Amino acid sequence: MKIRLARAALKDFPNYQKWFRNPKNRQWLGTPFCELDYNIAFHAAWIRKNDSVVYTIYEGRTPIGCASALAVDRKNKNANIILVLGDKKFRGRGIAAKAGNLFLRKMFFRHGLRSVYAWAVETNAASVRIIERNNFTRVGIQRRSHKINGVYKNRILFDLLKEEFIEL
Ligand SMILES: CC(C)(COP(=O)(O)OP(=O)(O)OC[C@H]1O[C@@H](n2cnc3c(N)ncnc32)[C@H](O)[C@@H]1OP(=O)(O)O)[C@@H](O)C(=O)NCCC(=O)NCCS
């Protein structure tokens, strides 16, 4: 298993559209992805925006997902991290935890961030697990802030400092 990251490009659009339009992935995400009709205009703008950093995750030569920093605050050096392993057949093999780890390394040591945060819906066990494996700290619960199938669930909030980063 050779996992690597490359900056997202226009050619990634068909994969991203498939991944971000899939309701099974979207149900766990916040705005804008939970409602967005993922299209080429959004993709082109998002991958170039100054307050986003978007990487495509590869296994060998196959694009399998996306890791991104949203709401990148360049002054205060923090951002919100999201990760989607688009293709289900690559799930459950530890790839997401490793890809997230490579992404965090880039965010801290190449993009200059000092603190990142992430949240997971409390019933999203795989997401909670990969966040915890990456040494994040639970900082609180955002109560009833995420609707799935008509039910408002809690989001667990996490953060990680640069000096707490561990290599997986
Ligand atoms: C979240 C996501 C990236 C995880 O991908 P993945 O390939 O399953 O992740 P990994 O294989 O690296 O690790 C999953 C971990 O969760 C654990 N896990 C998975 N389902 C679980 C469950 N129902 N209960 C408990 N643990 C579970 C696995 O055992 C594994 O832990 P381990 O490495 O200690 O064995 C993927 O499911 C996804 O893209 N989901 C849709 C988008 C999303 O939810 N993104 C996160 C919010 S930003």
The ligand as a Gaussian input file, in Angstrom:
#p B3LYP/6-31G(d) Opt

LIG

0 1
 C      -14.272000       8.506000       7.604000
 C      -13.532000       7.756000       6.509000
 C      -12.544000       8.695000       5.850000
 C      -12.828000       6.551000       7.187000
 O      -12.252000       5.733000       6.192000
 P      -11.720000       4.262000       6.535000
 O      -11.015000       3.726000       5.351000
 O      -12.801000       3.432000       7.112000
 O      -10.679000       4.572000       7.676000
 P       -9.511000       3.671000       8.280000
 O       -9.572000       2.268000       7.690000
 O       -8.218000       4.416000       8.132000
 O       -9.852000       3.629000       9.829000
 C      -11.143000       3.461000      10.285000
 C      -11.039000       3.119000      11.775000
 O      -12.348000       3.204000      12.306000
 C      -12.695000       1.947000      12.842000
 N      -14.119000       1.773000      12.575000
 C      -14.749000       1.764000      11.390000
 N      -16.063000       1.562000      11.560000
 C      -16.245000       1.426000      12.906000
 C      -17.386000       1.192000      13.743000
 N      -18.602000       1.070000      13.221000
 N      -17.195000       1.157000      15.080000
 C      -15.973000       1.324000      15.608000
 N      -14.856000       1.543000      14.876000
 C      -14.997000       1.585000      13.541000
 C      -11.853000       0.941000      12.102000
 O      -11.692000      -0.259000      12.849000
 C      -10.549000       1.702000      12.002000
 O       -9.847000       1.714000      13.221000
 P       -8.461000       0.873000      13.412000
 O       -7.517000       1.401000      12.361000
 O       -8.025000       1.188000      14.791000
 O       -8.834000      -0.562000      13.179000
 C      -14.505000       7.199000       5.434000
 O      -15.429000       6.349000       6.050000
 C      -15.256000       8.275000       4.668000
 O      -14.750000       8.845000       3.709000
 N      -16.510000       8.558000       5.098000
 C      -17.347000       9.558000       4.427000
 C      -16.898000      10.980000       4.703000
 C      -16.636000      11.232000       6.177000
 O      -17.350000      10.772000       7.045000
 N      -15.572000      11.996000       6.449000
 C      -15.220000      12.358000       7.809000
 C      -15.868000      13.615000       8.227000
 S      -14.863000      14.999000       7.730000

